[in-house]
Amino acid sequence: MEQVKNKKFYKNCTEYFEFLRKKGTMDYDFEDEYYFTMPAISNH
């Protein structure tokens, strides 16, 4: 069950980053948080 949630979260983040790229803006706070927590999520 946890894997499904993680995949959905990862997909949502990817779409969010894509959306920001198209707008030409960045969300550095979110990006830092994302890249900091992603390894922890992936290793479970």
N, C-alpha and C positions, 0 to 999 in steps of 0.2 A: 504493500500500500504506500509506503514511504517513497519508493522509487517512482511511482506514478506522480505523486505530488512534486517531487524534485524535477521530473521531466517537464511538467506543466509550468513550474516556476522558471525553469531554464528557458523554455520556449517563450514565456511572457517577457523575460528580460531581453532576450534576443530581439523580439519584436519592438520592445521599448527603445533599445539602442538604435535599431534601424529607423524608427520614427524620428529620433533625435537627429540622426545623420541626415535624413531628408530635409529636416528643418534647418540644419546647419548649426545646431546648438549642442552643448554637452551638459550632462548632469554629473559633475565631477564627484560630488558627495555620494551619490548613488553608486557611481562606478567604483569608487574606492571601496565602499561597503560590499558591493557585489563581488569584486575580485578578492577581497579579504575573506569572505565567507564561502565562496564557491568551492575551494579545495576541501573545506571541512564537510560540506554537503556531499560532495562527490565520493568521498572516501567511505561513506557508510554502507 
